[in-house]
Amino acid sequence: MTLSAGARGRSAVDLAEDAIGFGARLFDHDGRVAGAISVAAPISRVSDGVREELVARIQAGASEISRQLGCPPRKSTRRAAAS
């Protein structure tokens, strides 16, 4: 199952029947992929709320690490939700 995909490469993919993993790419000063961070957990411990929190924290962490690697700011590719 893919939760999210975009310019930053966010994703959440089922690893096995009883595990789920989340990851995000890291970018260097030229905007090239320099690595990735990820976390995996037993699916029984990852509710929808925990899933959203993990994805948000991984995205924030990847953005901060990329910033420290000199990655220029990127424009968000997310579209605003209709109200």
Secondary structure as GFF3:
##gff-version 3
##sequence-region A 1 83
A	DSSP	beta_strand	11	16	.	.	.	ID=ss1
A	DSSP	beta_strand	19	27	.	.	.	ID=ss2
A	DSSP	beta_strand	33	42	.	.	.	ID=ss3
A	DSSP	three_ten_helix	43	45	.	.	.	ID=ss4
A	DSSP	alpha_helix	48	68	.	.	.	ID=ss5
###
